[in-house]
Amino acid sequence: MNNWTFFREALKNFRSTGAIARASPALVKRLINSIPSNVPLRVVELGPGEGCITRALLDKMSPDSRLTVFEINPAFVGRLRTIDDPRLVVEPVGAERLTEHFAKGSVDYVVSSLPLSMIEQSVKEEIIRQSQEILRPGGQFLQYQYALQDYGLLKDNFNSVSVSFTIANLPPAFVYSCSLGML
């Protein structure tokens, strides 16, 4: 999918896509920087779109890792299914169904591109709750956004929240790194 095709798809489904362009390489690097590459991990990606972060995760993850992506846009699901990697599982369902797919404490990282500011508050809270439930102690919820609108929600739901910023994206973006802490 080229940039123009992504842009057209984003315009057709802006409320669920929440972006006008793919995440830049600088944003992707900042978002997944804390994920180690030398250990087997279980990673979940929410709202992967056409898969630019998905591909970067697969490039970084160890051969024994597993990546499950949750995407509701059928055009993006079709594109994701063309990625030939046995570590990748594509789930064509919403992120509010995480606990149907994962046991409590079974995931190391949740990487989210969901446009939180465009999601109904109750659904957003349910996605955060389920992300917390599936994360292992010490696991991280990594999210990027174009505004700090949901900082309070994340701060209220995670023990530790750090925020960084990259101007090298269209538009510039904030990256949240959220942790539940260790048991």
TORNULUM-181962 format. One record per residue (C-alpha): x, y, z; residue number from 1. Coordinates in steps of 0.02 Angstrom, whole numbers, plus 50000, padded with zeros to 5 digits. Last residue first. Layout:
xx: X yy: Y zz: Z i: NUM;
...
This chain:
xx: 50263 yy: 49613 zz: 52085 i: 183;
xx: 50347 yy: 49730 zz: 51961 i: 182;
xx: 50280 yy: 49892 zz: 51889 i: 181;
xx: 50122 yy: 49918 zz: 51787 i: 180;
xx: 50217 yy: 50014 zz: 51655 i: 179;
xx: 50172 yy: 50148 zz: 51529 i: 178;
xx: 50284 yy: 50218 zz: 51392 i: 177;
xx: 50190 yy: 50359 zz: 51305 i: 176;
xx: 50254 yy: 50427 zz: 51139 i: 175;
xx: 50201 yy: 50602 zz: 51085 i: 174;
xx: 50188 yy: 50643 zz: 50900 i: 173;
xx: 50231 yy: 50772 zz: 50768 i: 172;
xx: 50101 yy: 50769 zz: 50626 i: 171;
xx: 50170 yy: 50704 zz: 50513 i: 170;
xx: 50324 yy: 50635 zz: 50602 i: 169;
xx: 50500 yy: 50696 zz: 50640 i: 168;
xx: 50446 yy: 50811 zz: 50782 i: 167;
xx: 50462 yy: 50671 zz: 50905 i: 166;
xx: 50407 yy: 50681 zz: 51086 i: 165;
xx: 50434 yy: 50580 zz: 51244 i: 164;
xx: 50316 yy: 50539 zz: 51385 i: 163;
xx: 50343 yy: 50429 zz: 51537 i: 162;
xx: 50206 yy: 50341 zz: 51633 i: 161;
xx: 50236 yy: 50233 zz: 51787 i: 160;
xx: 50111 yy: 50145 zz: 51899 i: 159;
xx: 49980 yy: 50135 zz: 51760 i: 158;
xx: 49793 yy: 50172 zz: 51760 i: 157;
xx: 49778 yy: 50350 zz: 51825 i: 156;
xx: 49932 yy: 50408 zz: 51727 i: 155;
xx: 49858 yy: 50331 zz: 51568 i: 154;
xx: 49693 yy: 50422 zz: 51590 i: 153;
xx: 49783 yy: 50583 zz: 51636 i: 152;
xx: 49894 yy: 50576 zz: 51481 i: 151;
xx: 49742 yy: 50554 zz: 51369 i: 150;
xx: 49737 yy: 50729 zz: 51293 i: 149;
xx: 49925 yy: 50745 zz: 51273 i: 148;
xx: 49910 yy: 50769 zz: 51085 i: 147;
xx: 49965 yy: 50680 zz: 50926 i: 146;
xx: 49965 yy: 50508 zz: 51005 i: 145;
xx: 50083 yy: 50360 zz: 51022 i: 144;
xx: 50058 yy: 50215 zz: 51140 i: 143;
xx: 50171 yy: 50088 zz: 51224 i: 142;
xx: 50095 yy: 49980 zz: 51363 i: 141;
xx: 50236 yy: 49892 zz: 51454 i: 140;
xx: 50259 yy: 49732 zz: 51551 i: 139;
xx: 50340 yy: 49734 zz: 51723 i: 138;
xx: 50209 yy: 49615 zz: 51792 i: 137;
xx: 50136 yy: 49527 zz: 51639 i: 136;
xx: 50014 yy: 49623 zz: 51530 i: 135;
xx: 49847 yy: 49538 zz: 51491 i: 134;
xx: 49749 yy: 49626 zz: 51627 i: 133;
xx: 49826 yy: 49797 zz: 51599 i: 132;
xx: 49782 yy: 49790 zz: 51414 i: 131;
xx: 49606 yy: 49737 zz: 51461 i: 130;
xx: 49585 yy: 49889 zz: 51574 i: 129;
xx: 49660 yy: 50007 zz: 51443 i: 128;
xx: 49544 yy: 49939 zz: 51308 i: 127;
xx: 49395 yy: 49952 zz: 51427 i: 126;
xx: 49438 yy: 50132 zz: 51469 i: 125;
xx: 49444 yy: 50176 zz: 51283 i: 124;
xx: 49277 yy: 50090 zz: 51255 i: 123;
xx: 49197 yy: 50188 zz: 51397 i: 122;
xx: 49274 yy: 50352 zz: 51335 i: 121;
xx: 49218 yy: 50333 zz: 51153 i: 120;
xx: 49371 yy: 50326 zz: 51041 i: 119;
xx: 49430 yy: 50478 zz: 50943 i: 118;
xx: 49557 yy: 50539 zz: 51071 i: 117;
xx: 49625 yy: 50362 zz: 51086 i: 116;
xx: 49677 yy: 50355 zz: 50902 i: 115;
xx: 49743 yy: 50177 zz: 50918 i: 114;
xx: 49926 yy: 50158 zz: 50872 i: 113;
xx: 49957 yy: 50043 zz: 51019 i: 112;
xx: 50101 yy: 49929 zz: 51065 i: 111;
xx: 50057 yy: 49807 zz: 51205 i: 110;
xx: 50214 yy: 49724 zz: 51273 i: 109;
xx: 50257 yy: 49569 zz: 51376 i: 108;
xx: 50092 yy: 49475 zz: 51364 i: 107;
xx: 50032 yy: 49328 zz: 51470 i: 106;
xx: 49983 yy: 49416 zz: 51632 i: 105;
xx: 49800 yy: 49365 zz: 51622 i: 104;
xx: 49767 yy: 49247 zz: 51479 i: 103;
xx: 49755 yy: 49311 zz: 51301 i: 102;
xx: 49629 yy: 49301 zz: 51158 i: 101;
xx: 49460 yy: 49338 zz: 51237 i: 100;
xx: 49550 yy: 49458 zz: 51355 i: 99;
xx: 49600 yy: 49567 zz: 51208 i: 98;
xx: 49422 yy: 49595 zz: 51145 i: 97;
xx: 49414 yy: 49785 zz: 51169 i: 96;
xx: 49552 yy: 49798 zz: 51040 i: 95;
xx: 49428 yy: 49766 zz: 50901 i: 94;
xx: 49427 yy: 49615 zz: 50788 i: 93;
xx: 49514 yy: 49558 zz: 50628 i: 92;
xx: 49649 yy: 49461 zz: 50723 i: 91;
xx: 49811 yy: 49444 zz: 50624 i: 90;
xx: 49941 yy: 49323 zz: 50695 i: 89;
xx: 50124 yy: 49353 zz: 50654 i: 88;
xx: 50269 yy: 49241 zz: 50709 i: 87;
xx: 50251 yy: 49133 zz: 50552 i: 86;
xx: 50300 yy: 49282 zz: 50443 i: 85;
xx: 50234 yy: 49315 zz: 50269 i: 84;
xx: 50152 yy: 49485 zz: 50278 i: 83;
xx: 50009 yy: 49477 zz: 50153 i: 82;
xx: 49884 yy: 49458 zz: 50296 i: 81;
xx: 49925 yy: 49634 zz: 50353 i: 80;
xx: 49865 yy: 49704 zz: 50186 i: 79;
xx: 49699 yy: 49613 zz: 50197 i: 78;
xx: 49675 yy: 49671 zz: 50377 i: 77;
xx: 49712 yy: 49850 zz: 50320 i: 76;
xx: 49574 yy: 49843 zz: 50190 i: 75;
xx: 49456 yy: 49760 zz: 50316 i: 74;
xx: 49481 yy: 49898 zz: 50448 i: 73;
xx: 49459 yy: 49818 zz: 50620 i: 72;
xx: 49641 yy: 49780 zz: 50665 i: 71;
xx: 49711 yy: 49681 zz: 50812 i: 70;
xx: 49890 yy: 49620 zz: 50789 i: 69;
xx: 49970 yy: 49469 zz: 50873 i: 68;
xx: 50160 yy: 49459 zz: 50874 i: 67;
xx: 50254 yy: 49305 zz: 50936 i: 66;
xx: 50436 yy: 49289 zz: 50985 i: 65;
xx: 50545 yy: 49135 zz: 50956 i: 64;
xx: 50639 yy: 49211 zz: 50808 i: 63;
xx: 50683 yy: 49365 zz: 50911 i: 62;
xx: 50592 yy: 49528 zz: 50879 i: 61;
xx: 50669 yy: 49678 zz: 50788 i: 60;
xx: 50620 yy: 49644 zz: 50608 i: 59;
xx: 50449 yy: 49582 zz: 50665 i: 58;
xx: 50423 yy: 49741 zz: 50766 i: 57;
xx: 50476 yy: 49850 zz: 50618 i: 56;
xx: 50355 yy: 49756 zz: 50505 i: 55;
xx: 50211 yy: 49780 zz: 50626 i: 54;
xx: 50254 yy: 49964 zz: 50646 i: 53;
xx: 50233 yy: 49988 zz: 50457 i: 52;
xx: 50084 yy: 49870 zz: 50455 i: 51;
xx: 49941 yy: 49936 zz: 50349 i: 50;
xx: 49847 yy: 49999 zz: 50501 i: 49;
xx: 49922 yy: 49922 zz: 50657 i: 48;
xx: 49775 yy: 49969 zz: 50768 i: 47;
xx: 49828 yy: 49876 zz: 50925 i: 46;
xx: 49990 yy: 49777 zz: 50925 i: 45;
xx: 50016 yy: 49634 zz: 51047 i: 44;
xx: 50189 yy: 49567 zz: 51089 i: 43;
xx: 50236 yy: 49399 zz: 51165 i: 42;
xx: 50423 yy: 49395 zz: 51187 i: 41;
xx: 50570 yy: 49277 zz: 51161 i: 40;
xx: 50731 yy: 49365 zz: 51211 i: 39;
xx: 50868 yy: 49453 zz: 51111 i: 38;
xx: 50773 yy: 49594 zz: 51028 i: 37;
xx: 50723 yy: 49696 zz: 51180 i: 36;
xx: 50574 yy: 49815 zz: 51167 i: 35;
xx: 50621 yy: 49986 zz: 51237 i: 34;
xx: 50650 yy: 50064 zz: 51064 i: 33;
xx: 50477 yy: 50016 zz: 50999 i: 32;
xx: 50395 yy: 50188 zz: 51000 i: 31;
xx: 50553 yy: 50291 zz: 50971 i: 30;
xx: 50601 yy: 50187 zz: 50819 i: 29;
xx: 50424 yy: 50193 zz: 50748 i: 28;
xx: 50418 yy: 50382 zz: 50772 i: 27;
xx: 50585 yy: 50408 zz: 50682 i: 26;
xx: 50535 yy: 50288 zz: 50541 i: 25;
xx: 50378 yy: 50393 zz: 50516 i: 24;
xx: 50206 yy: 50327 zz: 50564 i: 23;
xx: 50098 yy: 50316 zz: 50410 i: 22;
xx: 50002 yy: 50470 zz: 50355 i: 21;
xx: 49834 yy: 50553 zz: 50384 i: 20;
xx: 49803 yy: 50470 zz: 50551 i: 19;
xx: 49655 yy: 50428 zz: 50662 i: 18;
xx: 49617 yy: 50263 zz: 50574 i: 17;
xx: 49453 yy: 50226 zz: 50664 i: 16;
xx: 49381 yy: 50402 zz: 50655 i: 15;
xx: 49464 yy: 50435 zz: 50486 i: 14;
xx: 49385 yy: 50289 zz: 50393 i: 13;
xx: 49369 yy: 50354 zz: 50214 i: 12;
xx: 49506 yy: 50484 zz: 50242 i: 11;
xx: 49625 yy: 50354 zz: 50311 i: 10;
xx: 49592 yy: 50240 zz: 50163 i: 9;
xx: 49632 yy: 50383 zz: 50043 i: 8;
xx: 49792 yy: 50426 zz: 50140 i: 7;
xx: 49848 yy: 50243 zz: 50143 i: 6;
xx: 49822 yy: 50231 zz: 49954 i: 5;
xx: 49922 yy: 50391 zz: 49929 i: 4;
xx: 50063 yy: 50329 zz: 50042 i: 3;
xx: 50079 yy: 50164 zz: 49948 i: 2;
xx: 50000 yy: 50000 zz: 50000 i: 1;
